[in-house]
Amino acid sequence: RPGSAWIGTVVERNQSIVIPDFIVEQEDDKLQITINHGNIPALHVSAQYKDMMDEYTHPTQLNNAQIREAARFVKTNVENAQYFIDAIRQRYETMMRTIEVLVHLQRDFFTQGDSMYLKPLTLKEIADRTGYDISTVSRAFSNKYVQTEFGVFPLKFFFSEAMTNDSGETISTREIKQRLQEIIEREDKTNPLTDDELEQAMHQAGYSIARRTVAKYRDQLNIPIARYRKKL
């Protein structure tokens, strides 16, 4: 109350708020990386239980069956709690190590903010550099977001396959899609380019991709075929 009475529009009710898991900030020539812990407090096992263990394991108490049973109960749960804390700490270490490698490999984007600076990258490359299993890297990046000076991005945004252009340079499929989109945006809307013509235009731009690849990327960009793009 009183905000609970507000329900908003249908669109607003179905909107989800993205809370970034990582924050990357540029300070001079360095990129500072932090994990967004939010309001999560530091975890630790209360000293009260350590004192309780000391009391229960005191020689004067060992002959008491109830005390011995209580000591086993406390010991088991303290160990489980410590295991949980260690697992959380290990998770943070894995997240930090993987994001550090990602930022290093995509440094140009994090400093310039232009997707054209993104390099081809796969989860396997991150796994090879960190020494983690690829499934570990996948879990570390799954449904995670990073806040940058240029906006908030899902980590999957930084991964793409590689291709080679006519100059022999390795480029990302994202760059190819961006160039394809630019060509379509500049086309004559009264006579839009067919996929065959788009293939030729891409070849002229230095990207040797097949017509079926043009069609696939066009579909992925949610761009309709030529006759549906035509404007009278």
Buried (B, 14 or more C-beta within 10 A) or exposed (E): EEEEEEEEEEEEEEEEEEEBBBBBEEEEEEBEBEBEEEEEEEEEBEEEBEEBBEBBBEEEBEEEEEBBEBBEEBBEEBEEBEEEBEEEEEEEEBBBBBBBBBBEBBEEBBBEEEBEBBBBBBBEBBBEBBEBEBEBBBBBBEEBBBBBEBEBBBBEBBBBEEBEBEEEEEBBBBBBBBBBBEBBEEBEEEEBBBBEBBBBBBEEBEBEBEBEBBBBBBEEEEBEEBEEEEEE
